Amino acid sequence: MNPSGKRPSKKYLVLLVISLYNIKDIKEKGEMNMSFIETIKQRAKQDIKTIVLPEGNDIRTIEAAKIALEEGYANIILIGKQEEITKIANEHNFDISKAKIINPVDSENYEDFVQAFYELRKNKGITIEKAKELIKDETYFGMMMVKQGLADGLVSGAVHSTADTLRPALQILKTAPGTKLVSAFFLMVVPNCEYGEDGAFVFSDSGLNEYPDADSLSEIAIASSKSFEQLVGKESKVAMLSYSTYGSANSPLTEKVVEATKILKEKMPDLVCDGELQLDAAIIPEIAARKAPGSPVAGKANTLIFPDLDAGNIGYKLVQRLAKAEAYGPLCQGIAKPVNDLSRGCSSEDIAGVIAITAVQAQE
């Protein structure tokens, strides 16, 4: 009934249906147009996790903490001296009042962490004195927080090298069960792109393993397919990349990729994968039809496995700079708990995005 108490007219009902349809259409279009990282942030909000940021006195890290807290998709722990972090935040009007700030040497957990780290590493020659020194380091302390369940994941690398991030991760958290190899990937989101999964790709290994052999490439591919499906929520289609497609060239370089593809298919017979494929054959349907007819992947690939670190690192930077793609990473796979590295050229928005990704990884 309308407010007058009379039965609504047919015209009124038609207009109401049209209005409801338009609202639904606008909502659906809005969801479709939501950026990838906004989707990740929404997923992170469904089960809030605590992420530790060891580089607490870096201005980009502080701003990223502000973004995460303001948008409400993660709890944040900043490692560093309270007065230094607060001073930087106040100077730039960053509200980080909801963040926990911990100075390792002042922490009530310091002695427990020292003892726990010593027990972990004493068979590797670590003394209690060395353990005391290392746990004063922000990254080591942060890793111990994750190890002891006081945080769910860690993001670092805006200031530190990849080695400085991964060394304590492997010493403290170690590799995930059943994992042979830790590797690193970039999650690439290319704007206005018809290829991949609406422009979303995993590029791997683009940050860690320099010259993987055939078996290592197969392990990288397996981990990358899982990472793609976890973060993008769609089936991965793995292309083992080379400068050759289906034997169009032959050399030790192409033979490595051919062998890696064979090993991959033996290990994961149900995985949608193929190789060796050139990049254009992997992602462009018209070229795939000519170069690799009948391939289950060619023209549809969304998970790109590069033959070595040179190719992977150059590839992601080309796409990031020339196609103006969002590049999140290097994200780590194969560590027992979520730990992600950053490029030292990253922005605060990049760090905020990786915090959200790490939180989603921690939900698993």
KOLDRENDO-98310 format. One record per atom (N, C-alpha, C): x, y, z. Coordinates in steps of 0.05 Angstrom, whole numbers, plus 5000, padded with zeros to 4 digits. Layout:
N
XYZ;...
END
This chain:
364
501749765000;500050005000;501850255000;500850464987;502250724988;501350875012;502551105019;501851245044;498951315046;497451355024;494651425026;492851195034;493950955034;492350715041;491050585017;491350704993;490250594969;492150384957;491050194942;492649994929;494350134907;496950084905;498650214885;497750154857;498050344839;497350304811;499350134797;498550034774;500449874758;502850034750;502450294744;504650464736;506650494759;505550524784;507250544807;508950294811;507750064807;509149804811;511349774790;510649854765;512649834743;515050014750;514550254759;516750444765;518350334788;517050204808;518450094831;520349874822;519349694805;520949474795;523349574779;522849784762;525049894747;527150014765;526250154786;528150284805;529750074819;528449854829;529949644842;531949514824;531149474799;532949354779;535449534775;534949794773;537149984769;539049994793;537949974817;539649974841;541349724841;540149494834;541649234833;543749254811;543149374788;545049404767;547349574775;546749794788;548949984797;550749844817;549449694836;550949544856;552849344843;551749184824;553448984811;555749114796;555149334782;557249474767;559349584786;558449684809;560349784828;562249564839;561049324843;562749104853;564649024831;563749024806;565548944784;567849144781;567249404786;569249614782;571049644806;570349514829;572049534852;574849434845;576949584853;579649504846;580349244860;582349104849;583148854861;583948884890;585549084896;586449114923;584249184942;582149334932;579849384949;578349124956;578248944937;577048684942;578548534963;581248544961;582948414981;582448535009;582248805010;581748935036;579048845047;577048825030;574448735040;574548445051;576148275038;576548005048;578048005075;580048185077;581548205102;579748285125;577748455120;575948545141;574148325152;573848115137;572047895146;573247745170;575847755173;577147615195;579747765201;579547965219;581748155223;584148005235;586448045222;588947935231;590948155240;592948065255;594948255265;597448225249;598348445237;600748445221;602848625234;605248515235;607548655248;609248785226;609949035231;611649195212;614249265227;616449125221;618949175235;620249445229;619549565206;620849815198;619250055208;618850055234;616950235246;617650535244;620150595239;620850885238;621150985209;620250825190;620150905162;617551045156;617651285145;615251445142;613151305124;614051155104;612151015087;610650795102;612150665120;611050445136;609050565156;609650795168;607850915186;605251005172;605551115148;603151205134;601450955126;602850735118;601350495111;599850385135;601050405159;599750325184;597250485188;597550745183;595250925186;592950845167;593650785142;591650705122;590250445131;591750245140;590649985148;588750025172;589550185191;587950225215;585450395209;585850595192;583650775185;581450625170;582350445151;580450295135;579550035149;580849965171;579849755188;580149465178;582349415163;582649145153;584948985166;586349105185;588448955200;589049105226;589848945246;591149065269;594049085263;595349295274;598149355267;599949365291;602249235289;604449265309;606749395295;607749615304;610149745294;612449695313;614649605302;617049555318;618949785316;619749885339;621650115340;621250275365;622650495367;622450665391;619950835390;618450825412;615950965413;616251265407;618251395418;618451685415;619151755386;620751595372;621451645344;619051605326;617651395330;615351335313;613151545317;612651605342;610551805348;611252075337;613752145339;614652415328;614152435298;614852225283;614452225254;611452235248;609952075262;607052065257;605752345263;606552465284;605452735291;606252945271;608752935262;609653135243;608053125217;607052885210;605552855184;602552815189;601752855214;598852835220;597752555214;599252345219;598452075215;597251965241;594751895242;593551785266;594151485268;596051415285;596651125289;596151055319;594251195330;593651145359;592650865365;591550725344;590650455349;592850245344;595150335335;597350145331;598750085358;599849845360;601549775383;604449825374;605949975390;608750035384;610449895405;612349735395;614049575413;617049615407;618549685427;621449695426;622449435437;623949275420;624749015429;626049005457;627949185462;629449165487;627749235511;625549375507;623749455529;621449255532;621249065514;618848895514;618948685536;616648625547;616448405567;617048135555;616948115528;617447865515;620347825507;622048025512;624748015501;626247765512;626347725537;627847495549;626747225539;624047205538;622846955528;623546905499;623547125483;624347095455;627247005452;628947125468;631847055467;632146755473;630846655494;631046375501;629946195479;627646275468;626346105448;628046105422;629246325415;630946335391;633446175396;634546185419;636946035426;636345735423;634045645433;633345365431;632945275402;631845455385;631545405357;634145365342;636145525350;638545555334;641145455347;640945345372;643345265386;644945045371;643444875357;644844665341;646244775317;645645025310;646945165288;649245345298;649845325324;652145475334;651445735347;648845805349;648146055362;648546035392;649846225404;650246245433;648046415445;647646405471;645646575484;646346865481;648946935480;649747215476;648947315448;649447145428;648747215401;645647235398;644247065412;641347075411;640347345422;641547425444;640747685456;641247915437;643447905422;644048115403;642048115380;641447875369;639747855346;636847935352;635847865376;633047925382;632648225387;634748375390;634548665391;633848785364;634548625343;633948715315;630848695311;629848915298;626948935295;625748705279;627148615258;626048405241;626048135256;628248075269;628347825285;626147825306;625848055320;623848075341;621048035329;620548165306;617948135293;617347845285;619447705274;619047425267;618347255291;619647315314;618947165338;616147215347;615147455343;612347515349;610447335333;611147305307;609547125290;609846835298;612246755304;612846485313;611246415338;611146605357;609846545383;606846605383;605746675359;602846715357;601846985366;603747175370;602947445379;602247625355;602947535331;602147665306;601647445286;600147515265;599347315245;601047325220;602547545215;604147575192;605947815194;607847835176;609848045177;610348155149;610748425147;611348555122;613848735127;615848695110;618348855113;619648885085;621749045084;623149065058;623249345047;621649535058;621749815049;624549935053;625849835074;628549935081;630649715078;629849475086;631749245087;631749095061;633948955056;634248785032;632548535035;632048395013;630648145014;632047945032;634647935031;636147745048;635647815078;635548065085;635148145113;632348075122;630448055104;627747975111;627447665112;628647535093;628147245091;629947075109;632347175115;634147025132;632846965159;631847165174;630547105199;627946945196;626546985173;624146825168;624746535166;626846465152;627646185149;628846065174;630246235189;631446135214;629346085236;627346255236;625346245258;622746105250;621646175227;619046055219;619445805203;621645795188;622245565171;620245535148;620645325132;618945285109;616345145117;614345175100;611745045105;612044745101;610444585114;610544295111;610244215081;611944035072;611743935045;612944125024;614244335033;615344535015;618344485010;619044464985;621944424979;623444684975;621944894968;623245144959;621645384966;622945584977;621645844982;622146014957;619946134947;620246304923;618646564927;618946744908;617647004911;616147074885;613847194887;612347264864;611247554866;610447664844;609047924843;606247874834;604347994848;601648004840;601348254823;600848214797;600648444779;597748484771;596848734773;594148814765;594349024744;593848954719;594149134696;591549274690;591449534689;588949674684;587949644655;585349624652;584049604626;585349384608;585649154621;587048934607;585148704603;585048604578;583248374572;584548104577;587148104583;588647854586;588847774615;589747524619;589847424646;587047394658;586847454683;584247444697;583347734701;582247844679;581448134679;583848304687;586248234676;588548394681;590248304705;589248104720;590748004744;592547774736;595047784744;597047574739;598747524763;599847284765;602147234782;604547204764;606647354771;609247334758;611247204777;612446984769;614146834788;616346684774;618646644785;619746774809;620947034800;620047254812;620947514804;622547654826;623347504847;624647644868;626747484884;627047224879;628747074897;630746884884;629646684869;631346474858;632646554831;635246574831;636546674807;636446484783;637446244787;637646054765;636345784773;633745774775;632445524783;632745314762;633345064771;633444844751;630644754745;630444544729;627744454720;625944374743;627044224762;625344144785;624544384801;626344574806;625644814821;623544974807;623744994780;621645134765;618845004769;618844734770;616344604774;615144664802;616944674822;616044744849;615045034851;616445214837;615545494836;612745514823;612345354802;609745354788;607545254806;608045044821;606044924839;605245134860;607245254873;606745454894;605245694882;606045774858;604846014846;601945974838;601345734830;598545664823;596745684848;597845594870;596345604895;596045904904;598146054901;598046334909;595946494892;595946434866;594046564849;591146504858;590646254862;587946174869;587146284897;589046294915;588446404942;587746694941;589246854925;588947134925;586947244905;586747114882;584947214861;582247064862;582346824873;579846674876;578846544850;580546514831;579846384805;581846164799;581145984781;582945764774;585445874760;587745774769;590245854757;590645704730;591845844711;592645724686;595545794682;597245594685;600145634688;601545614661;603045824654;604745814629;607645814638;609045614628;611945594632;613245744609;614345974615;615246154594;618046104584;618446164558;621046134545;621046334521;623346334508;623346484482;622546304459;621646064465;620745864446;617945764452;616445694431;613845574435;613845304421;613345094437;613044824426;615344754407;617844814415;620144724400;620844904376;619845154376;620545334354;623545404355;624745374378;627645404381;628645184400;631245124398;632244914415;634944984426;635244974452;637745044466;637544934494;639744944510;639544864538;637445024553;637045284545;635145454559;632245354555;631645294530;628945194524;628544914535;630544754534;630344474543;629744464573;630844664588;630244674617;627244714622;626044894606;623144954610;621444714601;622244584579;620844344570;620944134592;623244094604;623543894625;621943974650;621944224656;620444324680;617444274676;616444324651;613644274645;612943984648;614643814638;614243524641;614043434670;615943534686;615943474715;613443574728;612643824721;610343944733;607843774728;607543694703;605143534696;605143264710;607543154715;607642894730;606942944759;607843164771;607243224799;604343304803;603243454784;600543574787;598943514762;598043274758;596643204733;594043354729;592843454750;590343604747;590743904744;593143994746;593744284743;593444364714;592144594709;592044694682;594644844676;596344714660;599044824655;599944734627;601944884617;603144814591;605744964587;607344864569;609844994562;611344824543;613544904531;614445184535;612845364517;612345614527;610745804512;612046084513;612046214490;612746494489;610546654503;611346894512;609347054526;606947124510;607247194484;604947264468;603147024464;604246784460;602646544457;601246474483;602446544506;601246484532;598746644538;598646894529;596447074538;594647174516;595447164491;593847274469;592547054453;589847034454;588546804441;589146774411;589247004396;589646984367;592446864361;594446944376;597146844372;597246554382;595946494404;595946224414;594746024393;592746114379;591445944360;593345864337;595246044331;597245984310;599645824321;600545914344;603045794354;602745544371;600445524385;600045294403;597145204402;596145124379;593345034377;592944784395;590644794409;590044564426;591144584454;592744784459;593844814486;591644884506;591744764530;589644824551;590145104564;592545214559;593345464572;593745694553;594845634529;595645844511;593346034505;593846294507;591846504503;590146564528;590546404549;588846434573;590546444599;593146444597;594846424621;594446654639;594446594665;594346804686;596546774707;598046554705;600246504723;602746454706;604546644706;606846644688;609346564703;610646344695;613046244707;615446304689;617146484699;619446574683;621846374687;623446354667;625646154668;627846224688;628246474694;630246554714;629546824725;631046914745;630447164759;630847404741;632747394723;633147624704;630547674689;629447464677;627047504661;624647594679;624347464702;622047524719;622147814730;624547904738;624748164750;624448384728;625748344705;625448534683;622548544674;621248304672;618548294662;616648444680;616848414706;614848554723;615348854723;617848934722;618349224721;617449354695;617749214673;616749314647;613649354649;612249154659;609349174660;608549394680;609949404702;609249604722;609649894711;611849944698;612450214689;611050294663;611050104644;609950174617;606950144616;605849944630;602949904630;601650024654;603250154671;602250284696;600650084713;601749844715;600449634731;601049664760;599149574776;599649544805;601449304808;603549324824;605449104828;605749054858;604648834868;604848774896;606848554901;608948624916;610948424921;613748544925;615748374925;615548074922;614147944946;612147794940;610647644960;611947364962;612147264986;613547014991;611646774992;612546554982;611046304984;612846084992;611845915010;613545685020;614445725048;613945955061;614645995089;612245905106;612845805130;610745685147;608645885155;609246145158;607346345164;607646575144;605546735140;605646945120;607747165126;609747175109;611847385110;612147495082;612047755079;612347865052;614348085052;615848085030;618048275025;616848505010;618348725008;617548964993;619849054976;619149184954;621249324939;622049574954;624549634954;625449874969;624450134955;623450114931;622250344918;619250364922;618150214941;615250204945;614250464957;611650504953;610250734965;608750644989;607650835004;606050765028;603550605019;602350674996;600050534986;600750244979;603150204968;604049934962;604249764987;605349885008;605649745034;602949675045;601149875044;598349825054;597049595039;597549585013;596449354997;597549095005;600149085010;601448835018;600548755046;600048945064;598948875090;596348725087;594548835069;591948705064;592348425053;594248395034;594748125022;595747935044;597548025061;598647855082;596447775101;594647955107;592347895125;590647675113;590147695087;588547485073;589947215073;592647225068;594146975070;593946855098;594047025118;593846925146;591146795152;589046875138;586446755142;586446455135;588246375117;588346095109;589645915129;
END
